[in-house]
Amino acid sequence: MLAVNMMKNRLNGMALGGLLLILLNGCASPQQRQLQHAREHAFISYWPPPSHSKGLRLAVKDNIDMRGRVTSAGSEFVSKNSPPAARDAPCLALARERHVHIVGKTNLTEFAVTVSGENRFFGTPKSRLDGKNDSIPGGSSSGSAMAVATNMADVAFGSDTGGSIRVPAACCGVYGLKTTFGLVSTKGVFPISPKHLDTVGPLARNISDLAQGMDLLQRGFASKYRHAVAEKPRARQITLGRLYLNGTDSAIDQAIDAELAARHFKIVKLSPSFEKKWRQAEKDGKVVALGDAWYNDQKYANQKGVSILTKLVLANGELDYKFGYKAAVKRKAAWQHELHSVFQQVDFIAVPTLQGLPPKMPYWGSDVVFELRVFDMQNTLAVNYAGNPALAVPIRMPAQGKTTPVTSLQLVGPRLSEASLLNAGRLLEHKN
């Protein structure tokens, strides 16, 4: 009888606990529930800062080595079969030196080779950009973008081979900076295209935090940024070469043009011949990215625990490497020269980061067809192919009911123009 009574008491306690949880969840505001949902899967490992801490919170993409931690590269196989990193990647040196609190390792697509942001093993973050937490987060730095978008970090480090910082920034409504190739060391970063395309850069909710993030990647950047602001404090002092690409949603072009006009930038429309060269550079950049992904990561192609989608991407990369890679690499110098010529006439190139608003993740999850659809939306590979820096800037669109859609403007600059790019981004920033 005693055992029966104890069991009844336990069940009653469990029921009461369940009721309390329901009541607590019911009392949570819609914003709180939405934020909690959006936070899911942003991190692979999360270490909250002390409650009294007011210092900068830094999140690090989990393809960047951190001493004592396994670098998963978003992969079940790698996470289960790799030892902890023996040392930090060099790009973390300044953060360590300044005792910045690292709040965790962020989620990403497996091996950073797909663009929707899906990760079936670690979970897929869902962007709240559409107001419903249904949009893709973008890849591959999905977790880094979501970490700053949901205020779980002030700055997040990501990597960018073909758009992997700027695309998630566009999908999550934050700022993302792709740095000049070679400016920030990629040693200790899981390789895709270390000889041609790979870069490391910061993401943040605002330009001030983004500048702080960049100052953790390049010593002395804060001074460079202050100088850029002092040199050109007003938008009318900056000339933008506006690039229009066929296939872009006209509402996105209109929103970007309206914002640039409202801020009084000087605008020069770039020629159709340049658009043609840009599109060729996008194709060549894709061949180099996929070819290098296969060349550097082919050892994982037949491993159990690697997703079918990743294996198909690597298999496609093998074809690119064997049949188009050498010719694409040879054309890179001509494209770099073309960009250099354009930057003799304008300060930056202005082009949408994505050709449409971020789509919803399919109910059944991503597949090759969906990944290709998202891949074809991005306008980012031509920049990696050249090695130039670029900044993704959120741009508001006209309200649609209770939702205000947000698109993204990509500003492309000359080599080593990161500080000036952030100044231009500052002049586009909405303070409220």
HELIX and SHEET records of a PDB file:
HELIX    1   1 LEU A    2  CYS A   27  1                                  26    
HELIX    2   2 PRO A   30  ARG A   39  1                                  10    
HELIX    3   3 GLU A   76  ASN A   81  1                                   6    
HELIX    4   4 PRO A   90  LEU A   92  5                                   3    
HELIX    5   5 ALA A   93  GLU A   97  1                                   5    
HELIX    6   6 GLU A  110  ALA A  112  5                                   3    
HELIX    7   7 SER A  142  ALA A  149  1                                   8    
HELIX    8   8 ARG A  166  CYS A  172  1                                   7    
HELIX    9   9 ILE A  207  ASP A  215  1                                   9    
HELIX   10  10 PHE A  221  GLU A  231  1                                  11    
HELIX   11  11 ALA A  235  GLN A  237  5                                   3    
HELIX   12  12 SER A  250  ARG A  263  1                                  14    
HELIX   13  13 PRO A  272  ASP A  297  1                                  26    
HELIX   14  14 GLN A  298  TYR A  300  5                                   3    
HELIX   15  15 ILE A  308  PHE A  323  1                                  16    
HELIX   16  16 TYR A  325  LYS A  330  1                                   6    
HELIX   17  17 LYS A  332  VAL A  342  1                                  11    
HELIX   18  18 VAL A  368  MET A  377  1                                  10    
HELIX   19  19 LEU A  381  ALA A  386  1                                   6    
HELIX   20  20 GLU A  418  LEU A  428  1                                  11    
SHEET    1   A11 PHE A  43  TYR A  46  0                                        
SHEET    2   A11 HIS A 101  THR A 106 -1                                        
SHEET    3   A11 ARG A  57  LYS A  61  1                                        
SHEET    4   A11 VAL A 155  ASP A 160  1                                        
SHEET    5   A11 THR A 199  ALA A 204 -1                                        
SHEET    6   A11 TYR A 175  LYS A 178 -1                                        
SHEET    7   A11 ALA A 390  ARG A 396 -1                                        
SHEET    8   A11 VAL A 406  VAL A 412 -1                                        
SHEET    9   A11 PHE A 348  PRO A 352 -1                                        
SHEET   10   A11 THR A 239  ARG A 242  1                                        
SHEET   11   A11 LYS A 266  LYS A 269  1                                        
END                                                                             
